Amino acid sequence: MTKQPGLDGRHRDKNGRISKKHGNTLISTLRQTYGAGFAPGRADDERLADVLHDLDEPSLSHLIHDVQKQST
């Protein structure tokens, strides 16, 4: 598969879609990408799916968008 513009280092699933973060991703892993202030008040060993459920967010993208909107 050739490199597609705009993938930002993400890979594609077998069906050609860009893969998403899995719900079992740990908050500590996401803090490496999004900074130490990501999901304040949450433990490093919590799973993304649990945090999204608790915050009533449908996805990581929505959570990041809402947090950025709140900080402006």
C-alpha positions in Angstrom: 0.0 0.0 0.0 1.4 3.4 -0.9 1.6 6.2 1.6 -1.6 8.3 1.6 -1.4 12.0 2.3 -3.0 13.2 5.5 -2.7 9.9 7.5 -0.4 11.4 10.1 1.3 8.1 10.8 -2.0 6.2 11.3 -2.5 2.9 9.7 -5.4 1.5 7.8 -7.5 -1.5 8.8 -7.9 -4.4 6.3 -11.0 -2.7 4.9 -9.1 0.5 4.1 -10.4 2.6 6.9 -8.1 4.5 9.2 -8.0 2.7 12.5 -9.2 4.3 15.6 -8.1 4.1 19.2 -9.3 1.1 21.0 -11.4 1.3 24.2 -8.8 -0.6 26.1 -6.1 2.1 25.5 -4.8 3.3 28.9 -5.0 6.9 29.9 -1.2 6.8 30.6 -0.7 6.0 26.9 -2.9 8.8 25.8 -1.0 11.2 28.1 2.2 10.4 26.2 0.5 11.7 23.1 -1.8 14.5 24.4 0.2 15.7 27.4 0.2 15.2 31.1 -2.9 17.2 31.5 -5.0 14.8 29.5 -8.0 13.5 31.5 -7.2 15.3 34.7 -8.3 13.5 37.9 -8.2 10.1 36.1 -5.8 7.4 37.1 -3.1 6.3 34.6 -4.4 2.7 34.6 -8.0 3.6 33.6 -9.2 2.6 30.2 -10.3 5.0 27.5 -13.7 3.3 27.2 -14.4 3.8 30.9 -13.5 7.5 30.8 -15.5 8.1 27.7 -18.5 6.4 29.3 -18.2 8.4 32.6 -17.9 11.7 30.7 -20.7 10.8 28.3 -18.4 11.3 25.3 -18.9 9.2 22.1 -15.2 9.1 21.1 -11.7 10.3 21.8 -12.0 12.9 19.0 -15.1 14.4 20.6 -13.4 14.4 24.1 -10.4 16.3 22.7 -12.6 18.7 20.8 -14.7 19.5 23.9 -11.6 19.9 26.1 -10.0 22.3 23.7 -13.3 24.3 23.4 -13.4 24.6 27.2 -9.9 25.9 27.5 -10.4 28.8 25.1 
